[in-house]
């Protein structure tokens, strides 16, 4: 009974992250996620948390592949392992 509630909570967090404010989801799959945010207003840890929640919804953990700059925005690429 606890697992479906946890999955629903993770799904809601992902929706809020993807539909709301930063970090914004550029692409996602069961194998990983790419996020974009402005480091002046959003800490890297926020993106790390969104990536972790995404990967955990697939029973995996997020692993940072790279942080890249796109103008004043930061891109985070994560792999789900």
C-alpha positions as CSV (number, residue, x, y, z in Angstrom):
1,X,0.0,0.0,0.0
2,X,2.9,2.3,0.7
3,X,4.6,1.9,-2.7
4,X,1.6,3.2,-4.7
5,X,1.4,6.3,-2.5
6,X,5.2,6.9,-2.9
7,X,4.9,6.5,-6.6
8,X,2.0,9.0,-6.7
9,X,4.0,11.5,-4.7
10,X,7.1,11.2,-7.0
11,X,4.8,11.6,-10.1
12,X,3.3,14.7,-8.6
13,X,6.7,16.1,-7.8
14,X,7.9,15.4,-11.4
15,X,4.8,17.1,-12.8
16,X,5.2,20.2,-10.7
17,X,8.9,20.4,-11.7
18,X,8.2,19.9,-15.4
19,X,5.1,22.1,-15.5
20,X,6.1,24.8,-13.1
21,X,9.3,26.7,-12.3
22,X,12.9,25.8,-12.7
23,X,14.6,23.5,-13.3
24,X,12.8,22.8,-16.5
25,X,12.8,19.4,-18.2
26,X,14.3,19.4,-21.7
27,X,14.0,15.6,-22.1
28,X,13.4,12.5,-20.1
29,X,13.3,8.8,-20.4
30,X,13.7,5.8,-18.1
31,X,17.4,6.0,-18.9
32,X,17.9,9.7,-17.9
33,X,16.8,13.3,-17.8
34,X,18.2,16.6,-19.0
35,X,17.3,19.8,-17.0
36,X,17.8,23.5,-17.6
37,X,17.8,26.3,-15.0
38,X,19.4,29.7,-14.2
39,X,22.1,29.2,-11.5
40,X,21.6,32.8,-10.2
41,X,18.1,31.9,-9.0
42,X,18.1,28.1,-8.7
43,X,20.8,26.0,-7.0
44,X,22.3,22.9,-8.6
45,X,20.9,20.9,-5.7
46,X,17.3,21.6,-6.9
47,X,18.1,20.0,-10.3
48,X,19.9,17.1,-8.5
49,X,16.7,16.5,-6.5
50,X,14.4,16.6,-9.5
51,X,16.7,14.2,-11.4
52,X,16.8,11.8,-8.4
53,X,13.0,11.8,-8.1
54,X,12.7,11.1,-11.8
55,X,15.1,8.2,-11.7
56,X,13.6,6.8,-8.4
57,X,10.2,6.6,-10.2
58,X,11.9,4.0,-12.4
59,X,13.6,2.2,-9.4
60,X,17.0,3.7,-10.2
61,X,19.3,6.4,-8.9
62,X,20.4,9.5,-10.7
63,X,24.0,9.9,-11.7
64,X,25.3,13.3,-13.0
65,X,26.8,13.1,-16.4
66,X,27.6,16.8,-16.8
67,X,26.8,20.4,-16.1
68,X,27.0,22.6,-19.2
69,X,26.5,26.3,-19.8
70,X,23.9,27.5,-22.4
71,X,24.3,31.3,-22.3
72,X,23.3,32.2,-18.7
73,X,21.4,29.0,-18.2
74,X,22.8,25.8,-16.8
75,X,22.1,22.3,-18.3
76,X,22.3,19.2,-16.2
77,X,22.5,15.8,-17.8
78,X,21.7,12.8,-15.6
79,X,21.7,9.1,-16.2
80,X,19.4,6.7,-14.3
81,X,21.3,3.7,-13.1
